[in-house]
Amino acid sequence: MRLNQEQLDKFTEIFEIKAKSVILVKKNKKVTIIINSVIIFDVDKNLVKEFF
């Protein structure tokens, strides 16, 4: 799921990063975060649940 501009602004504010695009890929209980077309890390789905 690619974040829209409102979600992107919220994500960058919460996690204090600079990004032009963020994509979240759900995999069971984990979410892979892709920032600016680079896979960054897998996190627990609860950490980013407000974006789904």
C-alpha positions in Angstrom: 0.0 0.0 0.0 1.5 3.3 -1.0 0.8 6.1 1.4 -1.1 9.1 0.2 0.3 12.6 0.9 -1.6 13.0 4.2 -0.4 9.6 5.4 3.1 10.3 4.2 3.2 13.6 6.1 2.0 11.8 9.3 4.5 8.9 8.8 7.5 11.2 8.4 6.4 13.3 11.4 5.9 10.3 13.7 9.2 8.5 12.7 11.2 11.7 12.1 12.5 10.8 8.6 12.6 12.5 5.2 10.9 10.5 2.4 9.4 11.1 -1.0 7.5 7.9 -0.9 6.6 5.2 1.6 5.1 1.8 0.8 3.9 -0.6 3.4 3.6 -4.3 2.5 1.6 -6.6 4.9 2.9 -10.1 5.5 0.9 -11.8 8.2 1.9 -10.1 11.5 4.8 -8.2 10.0 4.9 -5.1 7.7 7.8 -4.4 5.4 8.5 -0.7 5.1 9.9 0.5 1.8 11.1 4.1 1.8 12.1 5.8 -1.4 12.2 2.4 -3.2 14.6 0.8 -0.7 13.5 -1.9 1.7 14.3 -0.6 5.1 13.0 -3.1 7.7 10.2 -5.4 8.8 8.2 -4.3 11.8 5.3 -5.6 13.9 2.0 -4.7 12.3 0.9 -2.9 15.6 3.6 -0.3 15.1 2.0 1.0 11.9 -1.6 -0.1 12.4 -2.9 3.5 12.1 -1.9 3.5 8.4 -4.2 0.6 7.5 
